[in-house]
């Protein structure tokens, strides 16, 4: 699923494809914003970790889970 993270005072947002569920991402964001964690830590599809300081998060947009299509059908 696609996750977009807006960072304060940064002109661009962070966009990553995560293999985590929407509930896992939401829980990690809630913990970071509640002060339980100083960093928001998410892992993308390729195994890389993205760390964002919790006090610099402007917004987080959690997209719909995407289903990978296979074949030559209509898009």
Secondary structure, 3 states (H helix, E strand, C coil): CEEEEEECCCCCCEEEEECCCHHHHHHHHHHHHHCCCCEEEEEECCCCEEEEEHHHEEEEEECCCCCCCCCCCCC
